[in-house]
């Protein structure tokens, strides 16, 4: 069997690539060792928030901004393919509870306005009118009206469904995948006892990208970074209208009467588990931001392993040879960056030229490292 593109990894990035490529009428096979979106994609909170940057030339900021716009475009496209995914578009509030954080917000306000981000400062009274559940101990906040939230689990599943409808072959529980080489030429993959020829192979295997058999590991220096999350009962009415961020923790009122909070950032290897210390930290931060949550029922906790590259930036685009494409290292931005990653890789495959936005994230930046 031969395909135009074989995608290794069925998280949100792999599913987005399979969807975008199949929508462009390419023959796509997606290979996932387990269930679609069962790893970092399902564990995320789904916050879509491009942040920061130091200048208008900040390539990562521009990529994140393109990612946010791509979500807006894709929402309509997925609707055309019969997929409806919940988005929350009321914006994000960044809270300050200390003098130090207040100074950081003041600096961020100047920097981000210079970058063209829509943001405004809110004093305590204005903030508490918008979100009465926030602690009165808050000093001030920044409001980002364009930032959004998406139900990441449903989005990942929806992308897989839409890819199938567009003709992609999606294989789950397919076991180990091996890259097939003929000398220095990449000709496809092997899974089980079947060989698949491919014009392009996309490695979107998250923090397992370097461990794909036959993969030149130097192009995928990624490690797992654990994130832990909790879920509380949200009662009959949502506690928060907006996404709330403070104390290094997000709070999101989600459909179905639940509040999600997280996440930790832990270098704990491939230990995907919840810990007492991690959950205690999230709960402490959540109750500091919104003391009313102390009476809410605890519904559960979960964790996931996010792929972080050696320099903390995504690894995107052609490696060596040029038909080996990387799509990993998104770290905390996998949900935000999945659509734009797929769009940029498709542009490369269709044109034969690397889009300018991909350049700073090339896998080749690691090739000369000792």
C-alpha positions as CSV (number, residue, x, y, z in Angstrom):
1,X,0.0,0.0,0.0
2,X,1.2,3.5,-0.8
3,X,0.0,6.9,0.5
4,X,0.9,10.5,-0.1
5,X,1.4,11.0,3.6
6,X,1.8,8.8,6.7
7,X,1.3,10.5,10.0
8,X,2.7,8.9,13.1
9,X,0.8,10.0,16.2
10,X,-2.9,10.5,16.8
11,X,-2.9,13.4,19.2
12,X,-4.4,16.7,18.3
13,X,-1.4,17.7,16.1
14,X,-1.5,14.4,14.2
15,X,-5.2,14.5,13.8
16,X,-5.1,18.1,12.6
17,X,-2.5,17.2,10.0
18,X,-4.5,14.2,8.8
19,X,-7.6,16.4,8.5
20,X,-5.9,19.3,6.7
21,X,-4.0,17.0,4.3
22,X,-7.1,14.8,3.5
23,X,-9.2,18.0,3.0
24,X,-6.6,18.9,0.3
25,X,-7.4,15.6,-1.3
26,X,-4.1,13.9,-0.4
27,X,-4.1,10.2,0.5
28,X,-3.4,10.0,4.2
29,X,-2.8,7.2,6.7
30,X,-2.8,8.1,10.4
31,X,-1.1,5.6,12.8
32,X,-1.8,5.8,16.5
33,X,-0.6,3.2,19.0
34,X,-3.6,3.7,21.3
35,X,-6.7,5.8,21.2
36,X,-6.9,9.1,19.4
37,X,-6.0,12.0,21.7
38,X,-5.4,9.8,24.7
39,X,-2.2,11.4,25.9
40,X,-1.3,15.1,26.2
41,X,-4.2,16.2,23.9
42,X,-6.8,15.0,26.3
43,X,-5.0,16.1,29.4
44,X,-4.8,19.8,28.4
45,X,-7.1,22.5,29.6
46,X,-7.8,23.9,26.1
47,X,-6.8,27.5,26.7
48,X,-6.0,29.4,23.5
49,X,-3.9,32.3,24.7
50,X,-1.0,33.7,22.6
51,X,1.2,35.6,25.1
52,X,4.3,37.6,25.4
53,X,7.1,38.3,23.0
54,X,9.7,41.0,23.2
55,X,9.3,42.6,19.7
56,X,7.2,42.5,16.6
57,X,9.9,40.1,15.2
58,X,9.2,37.5,17.8
59,X,8.7,34.4,15.7
60,X,7.0,32.3,18.3
61,X,4.6,35.0,19.2
62,X,3.7,35.3,15.5
63,X,3.2,31.6,15.3
64,X,0.9,31.7,18.3
65,X,-1.1,34.5,16.8
66,X,-1.5,32.6,13.6
67,X,-2.6,29.6,15.7
68,X,-5.4,31.6,17.3
69,X,-6.6,32.8,13.9
70,X,-6.4,29.3,12.5
71,X,-8.8,28.1,15.2
72,X,-11.3,30.7,14.1
73,X,-11.0,29.6,10.5
74,X,-11.1,25.9,11.3
75,X,-14.2,26.2,13.5
76,X,-16.2,27.1,10.3
77,X,-14.4,24.4,8.2
78,X,-15.1,21.7,10.8
79,X,-18.7,22.8,10.8
80,X,-18.9,22.1,7.1
81,X,-17.7,18.6,7.8
82,X,-20.4,18.0,10.4
83,X,-18.2,18.6,13.5
84,X,-19.4,21.0,16.2
85,X,-16.8,21.8,18.9
86,X,-17.5,24.0,22.0
87,X,-15.5,27.2,22.0
88,X,-15.6,29.8,24.9
89,X,-14.9,33.2,23.4
90,X,-15.4,35.7,26.3
91,X,-11.6,36.3,26.8
92,X,-9.0,35.8,29.6
93,X,-8.3,37.6,32.8
94,X,-4.7,37.6,34.1
95,X,-4.8,38.4,37.9
96,X,-2.3,40.1,40.2
97,X,-2.3,39.3,43.9
98,X,1.1,40.9,44.8
99,X,3.2,44.0,44.1
100,X,5.6,41.9,42.1
101,X,2.9,40.5,39.9
102,X,1.3,43.9,39.5
103,X,4.6,45.3,38.2
104,X,4.8,42.3,35.8
105,X,1.3,43.1,34.5
106,X,2.2,46.7,34.0
107,X,5.3,45.7,32.0
108,X,3.3,43.1,30.1
109,X,0.6,45.7,29.2
110,X,3.1,48.0,27.6
111,X,4.9,45.2,25.8
112,X,1.8,43.4,24.5
113,X,0.1,46.6,23.3
114,X,3.2,47.3,21.3
115,X,2.9,43.9,19.8
116,X,-0.7,44.6,18.7
117,X,-2.4,42.4,21.3
118,X,-5.8,43.7,22.4
119,X,-5.4,44.0,26.2
120,X,-6.7,46.4,28.8
121,X,-6.0,47.0,32.5
122,X,-8.9,46.4,35.0
123,X,-8.8,47.7,38.5
124,X,-10.2,45.6,41.4
125,X,-13.7,47.1,41.3
126,X,-14.1,46.5,37.5
127,X,-12.7,43.0,37.8
128,X,-15.0,41.9,40.6
129,X,-18.0,43.2,38.7
130,X,-17.0,40.9,35.8
131,X,-16.1,37.9,38.0
132,X,-17.7,38.2,41.5
133,X,-16.2,34.9,42.6
134,X,-12.6,36.2,42.4
135,X,-11.0,37.0,45.8
136,X,-11.3,40.6,46.9
137,X,-7.6,40.4,47.7
138,X,-6.8,40.7,44.0
139,X,-4.9,43.9,43.1
140,X,-5.8,44.3,39.4
141,X,-6.0,42.3,36.2
142,X,-5.3,42.4,32.5
143,X,-8.2,41.5,30.2
144,X,-7.4,39.8,26.9
145,X,-10.8,39.8,24.9
146,X,-9.5,37.7,22.0
147,X,-8.2,34.8,24.0
148,X,-10.4,31.6,23.9
149,X,-11.0,28.2,25.2
150,X,-11.9,25.0,23.3
151,X,-13.1,21.6,24.5
152,X,-9.8,19.9,23.5
153,X,-10.9,16.4,23.8
154,X,-13.9,16.9,21.5
155,X,-11.7,18.9,19.1
156,X,-9.2,16.0,18.8
157,X,-12.0,13.5,18.3
158,X,-13.7,15.8,15.8
159,X,-10.6,16.2,13.8
160,X,-10.2,12.4,13.6
161,X,-13.8,12.0,12.5
162,X,-13.5,14.8,9.9
163,X,-10.3,13.3,8.5
164,X,-12.0,10.0,8.0
165,X,-14.9,11.7,6.3
166,X,-12.4,13.3,4.0
167,X,-10.9,9.9,3.1
168,X,-8.0,9.5,5.5
169,X,-7.4,6.0,6.9
170,X,-7.1,6.3,10.6
171,X,-5.6,3.3,12.4
172,X,-5.7,3.1,16.2
173,X,-4.0,0.4,18.4
174,X,-1.6,-0.3,15.5
175,X,1.4,-1.1,17.6
176,X,5.0,0.0,17.0
177,X,5.9,1.9,13.9
178,X,9.3,1.7,12.1
179,X,10.6,4.1,9.5
180,X,11.6,2.3,6.3
181,X,14.8,3.4,4.7
182,X,16.5,2.5,1.4
183,X,20.0,3.8,2.0
184,X,19.5,7.5,2.8
185,X,16.0,7.6,1.3
186,X,12.9,7.5,3.5
187,X,10.4,5.4,1.6
188,X,7.7,4.8,4.2
189,X,6.9,2.9,7.4
190,X,6.4,-0.6,8.7
191,X,3.7,-1.4,11.3
192,X,3.3,-5.0,12.4
193,X,3.8,-7.1,9.3
194,X,2.6,-4.5,6.8
195,X,4.7,-2.0,4.9
196,X,3.4,1.4,3.8
197,X,5.0,3.4,1.1
198,X,4.8,7.2,1.5
199,X,5.9,10.3,-0.3
200,X,6.1,12.0,3.1
201,X,6.2,10.8,6.7
202,X,5.2,13.1,9.5
203,X,6.4,12.4,13.0
204,X,3.8,13.8,15.3
205,X,4.4,11.4,18.2
206,X,4.7,14.0,20.9
207,X,7.3,13.3,23.6
208,X,7.9,9.9,22.0
209,X,9.0,11.4,18.7
210,X,12.6,10.5,19.1
211,X,11.8,6.9,20.1
212,X,10.1,6.0,16.8
213,X,12.2,3.1,15.4
214,X,14.5,4.3,12.7
215,X,14.0,8.0,13.6
216,X,17.2,10.1,13.5
217,X,16.9,11.2,17.1
218,X,19.0,14.3,16.7
219,X,16.1,16.0,14.9
220,X,13.6,15.4,17.8
221,X,15.3,16.3,21.1
222,X,12.1,16.3,23.2
223,X,11.4,15.3,26.8
224,X,8.1,14.8,28.6
225,X,7.0,17.5,31.0
226,X,4.1,16.4,33.3
227,X,1.1,18.5,33.9
228,X,-1.5,17.7,36.6
229,X,-5.1,19.0,36.6
230,X,-8.1,18.8,38.8
231,X,-11.9,19.0,38.3
232,X,-14.5,20.5,40.6
233,X,-18.2,20.6,40.5
234,X,-19.4,24.0,39.1
235,X,-23.0,23.8,40.4
236,X,-26.0,24.8,38.4
237,X,-24.5,28.1,37.0
238,X,-21.0,28.6,35.8
239,X,-18.8,30.2,38.4
240,X,-16.6,32.0,35.8
241,X,-17.7,33.6,32.5
242,X,-14.0,34.2,31.5
243,X,-10.9,32.1,31.6
244,X,-9.1,33.1,34.8
245,X,-5.3,32.9,35.2
246,X,-3.2,33.6,38.3
247,X,-0.9,31.9,40.8
248,X,0.4,29.9,37.7
249,X,-3.0,28.2,37.5
250,X,-5.9,28.5,35.0
251,X,-9.5,28.2,36.1
252,X,-12.1,27.4,33.4
253,X,-15.8,26.8,33.8
254,X,-16.5,24.1,31.3
255,X,-19.8,22.8,29.7
256,X,-21.5,20.1,31.8
257,X,-21.2,21.9,35.2
258,X,-17.4,21.4,35.8
259,X,-14.5,23.7,36.7
260,X,-11.1,22.6,35.5
261,X,-7.9,23.9,37.1
262,X,-4.2,23.4,36.3
263,X,-1.6,22.8,35.5
264,X,1.7,21.9,37.1
265,X,5.0,21.9,35.1
266,X,7.1,19.0,36.3
267,X,10.2,17.3,34.9
268,X,9.3,13.8,36.1
269,X,10.2,11.6,33.2
270,X,7.5,9.4,31.7
271,X,5.7,9.1,35.1
272,X,2.1,10.1,34.1
273,X,0.4,10.2,37.5
274,X,-1.1,12.5,40.0
275,X,0.7,13.3,43.2
276,X,-0.4,14.7,46.5
277,X,2.0,17.6,46.2
278,X,0.9,18.5,42.7
279,X,-2.8,18.5,43.5
280,X,-2.2,20.4,46.7
281,X,-0.5,23.2,44.8
282,X,-3.3,23.5,42.3
283,X,-6.0,23.5,45.0
284,X,-4.1,26.1,47.1
285,X,-3.8,28.4,44.0
286,X,-7.4,27.9,43.0
287,X,-8.7,28.7,46.5
288,X,-6.5,31.8,46.8
289,X,-8.0,33.1,43.5
290,X,-11.6,32.1,44.3
291,X,-12.2,31.2,48.0
292,X,-15.8,30.2,47.2
293,X,-14.5,27.1,45.6
294,X,-13.7,25.6,48.9
295,X,-17.2,24.1,49.2
296,X,-17.2,22.6,45.7
297,X,-17.2,18.8,45.3
298,X,-13.9,17.4,44.1
299,X,-14.7,15.4,41.0
300,X,-11.3,14.0,39.9
301,X,-7.8,14.6,38.7
302,X,-5.7,13.7,35.7
303,X,-2.3,14.2,34.2
304,X,-0.5,14.3,30.9
305,X,3.0,14.4,29.4
306,X,3.7,17.4,27.2
307,X,6.5,17.3,24.6
308,X,9.2,20.0,25.3
309,X,12.1,20.5,23.0
310,X,15.7,21.2,24.1
311,X,15.2,25.0,23.5
312,X,11.5,25.1,24.5
313,X,10.3,25.9,21.0
314,X,8.2,23.7,18.6
315,X,10.0,21.4,16.1
316,X,8.3,21.9,12.8
317,X,9.0,21.2,9.2
318,X,11.4,19.1,7.0
319,X,14.4,17.3,8.5
320,X,16.9,15.2,6.4
321,X,15.7,13.9,4.1
322,X,13.2,16.6,3.2
323,X,10.3,14.1,3.1
324,X,10.7,13.5,6.8
325,X,8.5,16.1,8.6
326,X,8.5,16.9,12.3
327,X,5.5,18.2,14.2
328,X,6.4,18.0,17.9
329,X,7.8,20.0,20.8
330,X,4.7,22.1,21.2
331,X,5.0,21.9,25.0
332,X,2.0,23.9,26.5
333,X,0.9,25.2,23.1
334,X,-0.2,22.0,21.4
335,X,-3.9,22.8,21.3
336,X,-3.3,26.4,20.2
337,X,-0.8,25.5,17.5
338,X,-2.3,22.3,16.1
339,X,-4.2,24.0,13.2
340,X,-1.5,26.3,12.1
341,X,1.1,23.5,12.3
342,X,-1.1,21.5,9.9
343,X,-1.6,24.5,7.6
344,X,2.1,25.2,7.4
345,X,3.1,21.6,6.7
346,X,0.5,21.4,4.0
347,X,1.8,24.5,2.4
348,X,5.3,23.0,2.4
349,X,4.1,19.7,0.8
350,X,2.1,21.5,-1.9
351,X,4.6,24.1,-2.8
352,X,8.0,22.4,-2.1
353,X,9.1,25.5,-0.3
354,X,9.2,26.1,3.4
355,X,6.9,28.8,4.6
356,X,8.7,31.7,6.3
357,X,6.8,31.2,9.5
358,X,8.3,27.7,9.8
359,X,11.9,28.7,9.5
360,X,12.8,29.4,13.1
361,X,11.3,26.0,14.2
362,X,13.2,23.8,11.7
363,X,14.4,20.4,13.0
364,X,17.7,21.3,11.3
365,X,18.6,23.7,14.0
366,X,19.6,20.7,16.2
367,X,21.6,18.9,13.4
368,X,25.0,20.6,14.3
369,X,24.7,20.2,18.0
370,X,27.3,18.0,19.6
